[in-house]
Amino acid sequence: MDRKQQESRSKIESEARALGFHAMGVTAVPVDLRRDYYQKWIDAGQHGTMRWLERNNERRLHPEALIPEARSIIVLAMNYYQPDPARPYRIAKYALGDDYHNRILRRLKKLCRILRDDFGGTQRPYVDTGPLLEKPIAEAAGIGWQGKSTILVEPKRGTWSFLANIVTTLELPPDSPGKDRCGSCTRCIDICPTRAITAPYQLDARKCISYLTIEHDGSIPQEYREAIGDRLFGCDECLDVCPWNKWAVPTEETMFAARELPSLVEMLTWDEPTFQQRMQGSPMRRLKLHRFRRNICVVLGNIGNSRKELAALEQIAAAEDAMVAEHAEWAIQRIRERIEVG
């Protein structure tokens, strides 16, 4: 890297840090993305009902196709770690506060303007929205490595980062790829409640609690409901146990601060306008009301033990669509059994 390139790189990194990103890496395009592995994963149906992962794969597997004459991908990471709030149900840490997509995208666009004004070229920003394989790209850019859970792990940071990308025609000095440092550790595999991590670096999304409670738009198979436990939205088990998280520090971004939420029973009674108003700006809004109620029913089925919870579920079972009603009936039966035993 010559002096001019170093100065350019330093300026970009400085601007990125000023925008709240704690790490930046660069990979050249084309980039090795283990395309055969991805295609086999899709062909085996392990992506479940996430049909968008079947589309645009010419661009997903060949990011140089996103912009003519693309030469580099800038990868940025932003910390979102915070302890779980004290309440009887859990929400994945990334969803405790505001939705990161639009917030981070605005900052990326600002960085793109700086790149254009100072260095020229053409830039296109992505925050988990376009056809990009973010984690292998981040590994190629030296941000970290894809662990045995398939989650990106950063040295001295751990697993708690949002990833963002800028595909650019600028030819920037690339970083060395991240080195796998999982070693013989299998904590993430051992802890998975549904055995969704079927082998090191192998994830069957159809079994994953995050998939089942967020992406899946239908009935949650009964074989996984008990394993969902108190998880209302997503699952952090494989992230929580990663030993690299011993260096994790709480985020300084106020937009990620946990929202105040009421009891499960109160949320179960929300109507559509209330749900939309209370979940405005939250990642959980994407569930829509029927899946939100479905998830509450499953959690109450696992931890509920009162007649007040029974009454709320009975009301939902009588008034809801068939899918939600079935989950409510399942929960009712389980709570009744616990009350009778008690």
C-alpha positions as CSV (number, residue, x, y, z in Angstrom):
1,M,0.0,0.0,0.0
2,D,1.6,3.3,-1.1
3,R,1.4,6.5,0.9
4,K,-1.5,7.9,-1.1
5,Q,-3.5,4.7,-0.7
6,Q,-2.8,4.7,3.0
7,E,-4.0,8.3,3.3
8,S,-7.2,7.5,1.4
9,R,-7.8,4.4,3.5
10,S,-7.2,6.3,6.8
11,K,-9.6,9.1,5.8
12,I,-12.4,6.6,4.9
13,E,-11.8,4.7,8.2
14,S,-11.9,8.0,10.1
15,E,-15.2,9.0,8.5
16,A,-16.7,5.6,9.1
17,R,-15.8,5.7,12.8
18,A,-17.3,9.2,13.1
19,L,-20.5,7.6,11.8
20,G,-20.5,5.0,14.5
21,F,-18.9,2.0,12.8
22,H,-16.2,0.3,14.9
23,A,-14.6,-1.7,12.2
24,M,-13.9,-1.4,8.5
25,G,-12.5,-3.8,6.0
26,V,-12.1,-4.1,2.2
27,T,-12.2,-7.0,-0.2
28,A,-11.6,-6.9,-3.9
29,V,-14.1,-8.1,-6.4
30,P,-14.6,-10.7,-7.7
31,V,-14.5,-12.4,-4.3
32,D,-14.6,-16.1,-3.3
33,L,-18.0,-16.7,-1.7
34,R,-18.1,-20.5,-1.5
35,R,-20.7,-20.6,-4.2
36,D,-21.0,-24.4,-4.4
37,Y,-21.8,-24.6,-0.7
38,Y,-24.5,-21.9,-0.9
39,Q,-26.2,-23.5,-3.9
40,K,-26.2,-26.9,-2.2
41,W,-27.8,-25.3,0.9
42,I,-30.5,-23.9,-1.3
43,D,-31.0,-27.1,-3.3
44,A,-31.5,-29.0,0.0
45,G,-34.2,-26.6,1.0
46,Q,-32.5,-25.7,4.3
47,H,-33.5,-22.0,3.7
48,G,-37.1,-23.0,4.5
49,T,-39.7,-20.6,3.1
50,M,-37.2,-17.7,2.5
51,R,-37.8,-17.8,-1.2
52,W,-35.9,-14.6,-1.8
53,L,-32.7,-16.5,-1.2
54,E,-33.4,-18.4,-4.4
55,R,-33.7,-15.3,-6.5
56,N,-31.0,-12.9,-7.8
57,N,-28.3,-15.4,-7.2
58,E,-26.3,-14.2,-10.2
59,R,-25.8,-11.0,-8.3
60,R,-25.7,-12.6,-4.8
61,L,-22.9,-15.0,-5.8
62,H,-21.2,-12.5,-8.1
63,P,-21.4,-9.0,-6.4
64,E,-19.3,-7.5,-9.2
65,A,-22.5,-7.8,-11.2
66,L,-24.2,-5.2,-8.9
67,I,-22.3,-2.3,-10.5
68,P,-20.5,-2.3,-13.8
69,E,-16.7,-2.0,-13.2
70,A,-17.0,-2.7,-9.4
71,R,-13.6,-3.1,-7.9
72,S,-14.0,-3.2,-4.2
73,I,-16.5,-3.9,-1.4
74,I,-16.1,-1.8,1.8
75,V,-17.5,-3.7,4.8
76,L,-18.4,-1.9,8.0
77,A,-19.5,-3.2,11.4
78,M,-21.5,-1.6,14.1
79,N,-21.8,-2.9,17.7
80,Y,-25.3,-3.5,19.0
81,Y,-24.6,-5.5,22.2
82,Q,-26.5,-4.9,25.4
83,P,-27.6,-7.1,28.3
84,D,-31.1,-8.5,28.1
85,P,-33.7,-6.5,30.0
86,A,-35.2,-8.1,33.1
87,R,-38.6,-9.5,31.9
88,P,-40.2,-12.9,31.7
89,Y,-39.7,-13.2,27.9
90,R,-36.7,-12.7,25.6
91,I,-36.2,-10.8,22.4
92,A,-33.1,-11.2,20.3
93,K,-30.7,-8.3,21.2
94,Y,-30.6,-6.9,17.7
95,A,-34.4,-6.3,17.9
96,L,-34.6,-4.7,21.4
97,G,-34.5,-1.2,20.0
98,D,-35.1,0.5,16.7
99,D,-34.8,-1.2,13.4
100,Y,-31.3,-0.9,12.2
101,H,-31.8,-1.0,8.4
102,N,-32.9,2.5,7.7
103,R,-30.8,4.1,10.5
104,I,-27.6,2.5,9.3
105,L,-28.5,3.0,5.6
106,R,-28.7,6.8,6.2
107,R,-25.1,6.7,7.6
108,L,-23.9,4.6,4.7
109,K,-25.3,7.0,2.2
110,K,-23.5,9.8,3.9
111,L,-20.3,7.9,3.6
112,C,-21.0,7.2,0.0
113,R,-21.3,10.9,-0.6
114,I,-17.9,11.5,1.0
115,L,-16.4,8.8,-1.1
116,R,-17.8,10.3,-4.3
117,D,-16.8,13.9,-3.4
118,D,-13.3,13.0,-2.2
119,F,-12.3,10.1,-4.4
120,G,-14.9,9.9,-7.3
121,G,-16.2,6.5,-8.5
122,T,-19.6,5.0,-8.2
123,Q,-20.9,3.6,-4.9
124,R,-24.0,1.5,-3.8
125,P,-24.8,0.9,-0.2
126,Y,-26.4,-2.2,1.3
127,V,-27.7,-3.0,4.8
128,D,-29.1,-6.5,4.8
129,T,-31.4,-5.5,2.0
130,G,-29.7,-6.4,-1.3
131,P,-28.5,-9.7,-2.8
132,L,-25.2,-9.9,-0.9
133,L,-23.8,-12.7,1.2
134,E,-22.7,-10.4,4.0
135,K,-21.0,-12.8,6.3
136,P,-18.6,-14.4,3.8
137,I,-17.9,-11.0,2.3
138,A,-17.1,-9.7,5.8
139,E,-14.7,-12.6,6.3
140,A,-13.0,-11.9,3.0
141,A,-12.6,-8.3,4.1
142,G,-10.9,-9.3,7.4
143,I,-13.7,-8.2,9.8
144,G,-13.8,-11.6,11.3
145,W,-14.6,-15.2,10.4
146,Q,-17.8,-17.2,10.1
147,G,-17.9,-19.4,13.1
148,K,-19.3,-22.9,13.5
149,S,-22.7,-21.4,14.1
150,T,-22.3,-19.5,10.7
151,I,-22.5,-16.2,12.6
152,L,-19.6,-13.8,12.0
153,V,-17.2,-13.6,14.9
154,E,-14.9,-10.6,15.4
155,P,-11.7,-11.0,17.3
156,K,-11.9,-8.9,20.6
157,R,-15.5,-8.1,19.7
158,G,-17.5,-11.3,19.5
159,T,-20.8,-11.8,17.6
160,W,-22.7,-8.6,18.3
161,S,-22.3,-6.6,15.1
162,F,-24.6,-5.3,12.3
163,L,-22.8,-5.5,8.9
164,A,-23.1,-3.0,6.1
165,N,-21.5,-3.0,2.7
166,I,-20.6,-0.4,0.0
167,V,-19.9,-1.8,-3.4
168,T,-17.7,0.7,-5.2
169,T,-15.8,1.1,-8.5
170,L,-12.9,2.5,-6.5
171,E,-9.9,0.2,-6.4
172,L,-9.0,0.1,-2.7
173,P,-6.2,-1.9,-1.1
174,P,-7.8,-5.2,0.2
175,D,-7.4,-6.6,3.7
176,S,-6.3,-10.2,4.4
177,P,-9.3,-12.5,5.0
178,G,-10.3,-13.3,8.5
179,K,-8.7,-16.4,10.1
180,D,-10.9,-19.1,11.6
181,R,-10.2,-19.1,15.3
182,C,-13.0,-21.4,16.5
183,G,-10.6,-24.2,17.2
184,S,-12.1,-27.2,18.9
185,C,-14.9,-25.2,20.6
186,T,-18.4,-26.5,20.0
187,R,-20.4,-24.4,22.5
188,C,-22.7,-22.9,19.8
189,I,-23.5,-26.4,18.5
190,D,-24.1,-27.9,21.9
191,I,-26.4,-25.1,23.1
192,C,-28.7,-24.9,20.2
193,P,-32.2,-25.8,21.6
194,T,-33.5,-27.3,18.3
195,R,-30.2,-28.7,17.0
196,A,-30.4,-26.4,14.0
197,I,-26.6,-26.3,13.8
198,T,-26.4,-29.8,12.3
199,A,-22.6,-29.8,12.1
200,P,-19.8,-27.3,12.3
201,Y,-20.6,-24.4,9.8
202,Q,-23.9,-26.1,8.8
203,L,-27.2,-24.5,9.7
204,D,-30.7,-25.9,8.8
205,A,-32.8,-22.7,9.0
206,R,-36.0,-24.8,9.1
207,K,-35.1,-25.8,12.7
208,C,-33.7,-22.4,13.8
209,I,-35.8,-20.6,16.4
210,S,-34.9,-17.2,14.8
211,Y,-36.3,-18.5,11.5
212,L,-39.4,-20.1,13.2
213,T,-40.3,-17.0,15.2
214,I,-39.4,-14.3,12.6
215,E,-39.3,-15.6,9.0
216,H,-41.7,-18.5,9.0
217,D,-45.2,-17.3,8.1
218,G,-47.3,-20.3,9.3
219,S,-47.8,-22.8,12.0
220,I,-44.7,-23.5,14.1
221,P,-44.2,-27.3,14.1
222,Q,-45.1,-28.8,17.5
223,E,-41.8,-30.6,17.8
224,Y,-40.0,-27.2,18.2
225,R,-42.5,-25.3,20.3
226,E,-41.3,-26.4,23.7
227,A,-37.7,-25.7,22.7
228,I,-38.7,-22.1,21.9
229,G,-39.2,-21.5,25.6
230,D,-39.5,-17.9,26.5
231,R,-38.2,-16.5,23.2
232,L,-40.7,-14.2,21.7
233,F,-38.7,-13.0,18.8
234,G,-35.5,-14.6,17.6
235,C,-32.8,-16.5,19.6
236,D,-29.4,-15.6,20.8
237,E,-28.3,-18.9,22.3
238,C,-25.4,-19.6,19.9
239,L,-24.2,-16.0,20.2
240,D,-24.5,-15.8,24.0
241,V,-22.2,-18.7,24.6
242,C,-19.4,-17.8,22.1
243,P,-16.2,-17.3,24.2
244,W,-15.1,-14.4,22.0
245,N,-17.9,-12.4,23.6
246,K,-15.9,-11.9,26.7
247,W,-14.6,-8.7,25.0
248,A,-18.1,-7.5,24.2
249,V,-18.9,-4.0,25.4
250,P,-22.4,-2.3,25.4
251,T,-23.3,-0.3,22.4
252,E,-23.2,3.5,22.7
253,E,-26.0,3.8,20.1
254,T,-29.1,5.0,21.8
255,M,-31.2,3.9,18.9
256,F,-30.5,0.3,19.9
257,A,-31.6,0.8,23.6
258,A,-34.3,-1.7,24.7
259,R,-37.9,-0.5,24.4
260,E,-40.3,-0.8,27.3
261,L,-42.9,-3.4,26.6
262,P,-45.8,-4.7,28.7
263,S,-46.7,-8.2,29.8
264,L,-47.4,-11.0,27.3
265,V,-51.1,-11.0,28.3
266,E,-51.4,-7.2,27.5
267,M,-49.7,-7.6,24.2
268,L,-51.9,-10.5,23.3
269,T,-54.9,-8.2,23.5
270,W,-53.5,-5.6,21.2
271,D,-55.6,-4.9,18.1
272,E,-54.1,-4.0,14.7
273,P,-53.9,-0.2,15.3
274,T,-52.3,-0.7,18.7
275,F,-49.8,-3.2,17.4
276,Q,-48.8,-0.8,14.5
277,Q,-48.5,2.1,16.9
278,R,-46.5,0.3,19.6
279,M,-44.2,-1.4,17.2
280,Q,-43.5,1.6,15.0
281,G,-39.8,1.6,14.1
282,S,-39.2,-1.8,15.7
283,P,-37.9,-4.9,13.8
284,M,-40.8,-6.8,15.4
285,R,-43.3,-4.9,13.3
286,R,-42.4,-7.1,10.3
287,L,-44.1,-10.0,12.1
288,K,-47.5,-8.5,11.6
289,L,-50.1,-9.0,14.2
290,H,-51.0,-12.7,13.4
291,R,-47.4,-13.9,13.8
292,F,-46.9,-11.7,16.9
293,R,-49.9,-13.4,18.5
294,R,-48.7,-16.8,17.4
295,N,-45.4,-16.3,19.1
296,I,-47.0,-15.0,22.3
297,C,-49.2,-18.1,22.4
298,V,-46.1,-20.4,22.1
299,V,-44.2,-18.5,24.9
300,L,-47.3,-18.6,27.2
301,G,-47.6,-22.3,26.5
302,N,-44.1,-22.7,27.8
303,I,-44.1,-20.4,30.8
304,G,-47.7,-19.4,31.5
305,N,-49.2,-20.6,34.8
306,S,-52.2,-18.4,35.7
307,R,-55.9,-18.3,35.0
308,K,-55.5,-14.7,33.7
309,E,-53.2,-16.0,31.0
310,L,-55.7,-18.8,30.3
311,A,-58.6,-16.3,29.9
312,A,-56.6,-14.2,27.4
313,L,-55.7,-17.2,25.3
314,E,-59.3,-18.5,25.3
315,Q,-60.4,-15.1,24.0
316,I,-57.8,-15.3,21.2
317,A,-58.7,-18.9,20.4
318,A,-62.3,-18.0,19.9
319,A,-61.7,-14.9,17.8
320,E,-58.6,-15.5,15.7
321,D,-57.8,-17.1,12.4
322,A,-57.2,-20.9,12.4
323,M,-53.4,-20.7,12.6
324,V,-53.3,-18.5,15.7
325,A,-56.2,-20.3,17.3
326,E,-54.4,-23.6,17.0
327,H,-51.4,-22.2,18.8
328,A,-53.7,-20.7,21.5
329,E,-55.3,-24.1,22.1
330,W,-51.9,-25.7,22.4
331,A,-50.9,-23.1,25.0
332,I,-54.2,-23.5,26.9
333,Q,-53.8,-27.2,27.2
334,R,-50.2,-26.9,28.6
335,I,-51.2,-24.2,31.1
336,R,-54.1,-26.2,32.3
337,E,-51.9,-29.2,32.9
338,R,-49.5,-27.1,35.0
339,I,-52.3,-25.5,37.0
340,E,-53.9,-28.9,37.7
341,V,-50.5,-30.4,38.8
342,G,-49.8,-27.4,41.0
